[in-house]
């Protein structure tokens, strides 16, 4: 955990806390997290929560990565974690993890437009990124990490040539599909981050095999020392902590595979990584430089969205939200953002087919790699698109995280009404409408006589009352 404050526009770290939980080690073959691993993690989060309780909502970002992406029971674990921590926990996709890693590493390096290769070895995944400045251009998240590789090839703690060879070959096989892309990307400097790479740097520097960073020749010498030890318990290396030792062989083989596959001779090592990337990303949001906004714009361009219609629906939806925000407790800016993005993207499914395009749009959003969005945010956004027209299945909201379900349903009601009032796809002057919100109801009032002169809208609204009634919500018109 890193705690920082903003001084003159820059982040100043004021506290760091670190505990090695190894949640990935508790993930079994059926993708269930063991009770013991959950207990370790929850105890850690509870201790961190003591430090974070005074932090206001929106000032804390908590990210889960590969293990929580894979775990079948991640939703139940996250609910427990959020209770003891006091803040929401995101699960981020592999490519989003790669983006945040690059962002953190780039801020820790000297300003340069030089093209860089960044490698980060986690417990269950390895991220490989190429970028310039603060912008990544190529990102990959590979299914191998220090914990998963150690469990697969060094579970008996032997350090024989057979085990080391098999682990290295497995790493190189995983890299095989991206080798051509990254080898030809034109990068000039390789930079590594994460605990595994920092530990290897400490070992090879302490042994005098490399003055700074990590060289390929120093990794070859380290391999010889590991072979000579023969057993993990006999491996004594200056710079290698006892808590890191159980996952050290797997992480080493992943790094050696990366060096050989991508042709790296020397790698610099960064002390910054994803945690710092999360902070800089949060700082961007606070400065209204939210990458999620650019992601939405990019997706709408790819799907050739009718931007004029999207803007009309967005403006009306946000006006509706402003009217009911206090009554429905939707005052947090996150709800404004989510409704605005949903309005902007509500017609992207038309790029596939007009028939049931709300389902196509939901699928696109849920399955795409959307930079800046957590997996939970993508699910909420997909639910809004799925429910914005025709029948409103309650099940799509029941499947969302507990704290998101009710707000998402209410946002969807507002989106539906905004879409309905602009069904003609024309620029028209809407009447002054008044919304009054109840717990599970909404009263929509129009100026006297307006409904009489707009029978098509009345027909749409009456049908909408039936759709909403079937979903347990009451809409009344006056």
HUQUIGI-V430234 format. One record per backbone hydrogen bond with DSSP energy under -1.0 kcal/mol. CO is the residue of the C=O (numbers start at 1). NH is the residue of the N-H. If there is no record, write none. Layout:
# HUQUIGI-V430234
co->CO nh->NH
co->CO nh->NH
This chain:
# HUQUIGI-V430234
co->1 nh->17
co->3 nh->14
co->3 nh->15
co->5 nh->12
co->7 nh->10
co->10 nh->7
co->12 nh->5
co->15 nh->3
co->23 nh->26
co->24 nh->27
co->26 nh->34
co->28 nh->31
co->31 nh->72
co->32 nh->28
co->34 nh->38
co->35 nh->39
co->36 nh->40
co->37 nh->41
co->38 nh->42
co->39 nh->43
co->40 nh->44
co->41 nh->45
co->42 nh->46
co->43 nh->47
co->44 nh->48
co->45 nh->49
co->46 nh->50
co->48 nh->52
co->49 nh->53
co->52 nh->55
co->56 nh->59
co->62 nh->90
co->64 nh->92
co->65 nh->69
co->66 nh->70
co->67 nh->71
co->73 nh->77
co->74 nh->78
co->75 nh->79
co->76 nh->80
co->77 nh->81
co->78 nh->82
co->79 nh->83
co->80 nh->84
co->81 nh->85
co->82 nh->86
co->90 nh->64
co->91 nh->375
co->93 nh->97
co->94 nh->98
co->95 nh->99
co->96 nh->100
co->97 nh->101
co->98 nh->102
co->99 nh->103
co->100 nh->104
co->101 nh->105
co->102 nh->106
co->103 nh->107
co->115 nh->188
co->115 nh->189
co->116 nh->131
co->117 nh->191
co->118 nh->129
co->119 nh->193
co->120 nh->127
co->122 nh->146
co->123 nh->148
co->125 nh->122
co->126 nh->142
co->127 nh->120
co->128 nh->140
co->129 nh->118
co->130 nh->137
co->130 nh->138
co->131 nh->116
co->132 nh->135
co->135 nh->132
co->138 nh->130
co->140 nh->128
co->142 nh->126
co->142 nh->144
co->145 nh->149
co->146 nh->150
co->147 nh->151
co->148 nh->152
co->149 nh->153
co->150 nh->154
co->154 nh->157
co->157 nh->232
co->160 nh->164
co->161 nh->165
co->162 nh->166
co->163 nh->167
co->164 nh->168
co->165 nh->169
co->166 nh->170
co->167 nh->171
co->168 nh->172
co->169 nh->173
co->170 nh->174
co->171 nh->175
co->175 nh->178
co->175 nh->179
co->178 nh->182
co->179 nh->183
co->180 nh->184
co->189 nh->117
co->190 nh->268
co->191 nh->119
co->192 nh->270
co->193 nh->121
co->194 nh->198
co->195 nh->199
co->196 nh->200
co->197 nh->201
co->198 nh->202
co->199 nh->203
co->200 nh->204
co->201 nh->205
co->202 nh->206
co->203 nh->207
co->204 nh->209
co->204 nh->210
co->214 nh->267
co->215 nh->219
co->216 nh->220
co->217 nh->221
co->218 nh->222
co->219 nh->223
co->220 nh->224
co->221 nh->225
co->222 nh->226
co->223 nh->227
co->224 nh->228
co->225 nh->229
co->226 nh->230
co->230 nh->159
co->232 nh->235
co->237 nh->240
co->241 nh->245
co->244 nh->247
co->245 nh->248
co->247 nh->251
co->248 nh->252
co->249 nh->253
co->250 nh->254
co->251 nh->255
co->252 nh->256
co->253 nh->257
co->254 nh->258
co->255 nh->259
co->256 nh->260
co->257 nh->261
co->258 nh->262
co->259 nh->264
co->265 nh->216
co->267 nh->214
co->268 nh->192
co->273 nh->277
co->274 nh->278
co->275 nh->279
co->276 nh->280
co->277 nh->281
co->278 nh->282
co->279 nh->283
co->280 nh->284
co->281 nh->285
co->282 nh->286
co->283 nh->287
co->284 nh->289
co->285 nh->288
co->290 nh->293
co->291 nh->295
co->292 nh->296
co->293 nh->297
co->294 nh->298
co->295 nh->299
co->296 nh->300
co->297 nh->301
co->298 nh->302
co->299 nh->303
co->300 nh->305
co->301 nh->304
co->305 nh->307
co->306 nh->310
co->307 nh->311
co->308 nh->312
co->309 nh->313
co->310 nh->314
co->311 nh->315
co->312 nh->316
co->313 nh->317
co->314 nh->318
co->315 nh->319
co->316 nh->320
co->317 nh->321
co->318 nh->322
co->319 nh->323
co->320 nh->324
co->321 nh->325
co->324 nh->328
co->325 nh->330
co->332 nh->335
co->333 nh->337
co->334 nh->338
co->335 nh->339
co->336 nh->340
co->337 nh->341
co->338 nh->342
co->339 nh->343
co->340 nh->344
co->341 nh->345
co->345 nh->348
co->347 nh->350
co->348 nh->351
co->349 nh->352
co->349 nh->353
co->354 nh->357
co->356 nh->359
co->356 nh->360
co->357 nh->361
co->358 nh->362
co->359 nh->363
co->360 nh->364
co->361 nh->365
co->362 nh->366
co->363 nh->367
co->364 nh->368
co->370 nh->373
co->374 nh->378
co->375 nh->379
co->376 nh->380
co->377 nh->381
co->378 nh->382
co->379 nh->383
co->380 nh->384
co->381 nh->385
co->382 nh->386
co->383 nh->387
co->393 nh->396
co->394 nh->397
co->394 nh->398
co->395 nh->399
co->397 nh->400
co->401 nh->404
co->401 nh->405
co->404 nh->408
co->405 nh->409
co->406 nh->410
co->407 nh->411
co->408 nh->412
co->409 nh->413
co->410 nh->414
co->411 nh->415
co->412 nh->416
co->413 nh->417
co->414 nh->418
co->415 nh->419
co->416 nh->420
co->417 nh->421
co->420 nh->423
co->422 nh->425
co->431 nh->433
co->434 nh->445
co->436 nh->443
co->440 nh->474
co->441 nh->438
co->442 nh->476
co->443 nh->436
co->444 nh->478
co->445 nh->434
co->447 nh->450
co->449 nh->453
co->454 nh->458
co->455 nh->459
co->456 nh->460
co->457 nh->461
co->458 nh->462
co->459 nh->463
co->460 nh->464
co->461 nh->465
co->462 nh->466
co->463 nh->467
co->464 nh->468
co->465 nh->469
co->466 nh->470
co->468 nh->473
co->469 nh->472
co->474 nh->442
co->476 nh->444
